[in-house]
Amino acid sequence: MLRSVKAQDYMASKLVTFAPDKDLFRALMMLREYKLSAAPVVNEEGDLVGLLSEVDGLRAILSQTYHEEEMGSGGKVEDYMARKVDTVNHDADIIAVSKIFIDHGRRCLPVVKAGKLVGMISRADVLRAVEDFANDS
C-alpha cells in the first residue's frame, strides 16, 4: 500500500543549498544550472531558514526594475527567499506528501528529520513512487 512508502524513500538527499548571504543572482544561476525550481536556504548550523524559488527570483527582478536598479546590482538570497516554508517529515507517507502538493501548489518540499533538513521531495518523486508501486503490483 502507498501509505507505507515514505518521503525518505524517494527524496533527493544530495542537495544544492544556499546560505542566506549568498549573492541572489549567483543563486538564481545555480537554480537554472541544476534545473531546480527551488532550493533550501540553511544557516551555518544547517537549520532550514528559508527557500529560494524561481518565483522569488522573478519577484527580485521586478523589484529591481521597478526601483530602476541595474539588473543584478545586488541583493542577497535572504532579501527575497520565502521564510515561511512548508516542510514534510522524513517518515511522512507519500499520500500525505501528495496532499500538501495539491493543497499548497508546491513543486517541491524540504524534508526534515528532528527539525534538520535531510532532503527535498518533488512532485516527480511522488509520481515515481506511484509508478514503482504500480510496477510491483
Residue, then its C-alpha position, 0 to 999 in steps of 0.5 A: m500500500l502507498r501509505s507505507v512508502k515514505a518521503q525518505d524513500y524517494m527524496a533527493s538527499k544530495l542537495v544544492t543549498f544556499a546560505p542566506d548571504k549568498d549573492l541572489f543572482r549567483a543563486l538564481m544561476m545555480l537554480r537554472e544550472y541544476k534545473l531546480s525550481a527551488a532550493p533550501v536556504v540553511n544557516e551555518e548550523g544547517d537549520l532550514v531558514g528559508l527557500l529560494s524559488e524561481v518565483d522569488g527570483l522573478r519577484a527580485i527582478l521586478s523589484q529591481t526594475y521597478h526601483e530602476e536598479e541595474m539588473g543584478s546590482g545586488g541583493k542577497v538570497e535572504d532579501y527575497m527567499a520565502r521564510k515561511v516554508d512548508t516542510v514534510n517529515h522524513d517518515a511522512d507517507i507519500i499520500a500525505v506528501s501528495k496532499i500538501f502538493i495539491d493543497h499548497g501548489r508546491r513543486c517541491l518540499p524540504v524534508v526534515k528529520a528532528g527539525k534538520l533538513v535531510g532532503m527535498i521531495s518533488r512532485a516527480d518523486v511522488l509520481r515515481a513512487v506511484e509508478d514503482f508501486a504500480n510496477d510491483s503490483 
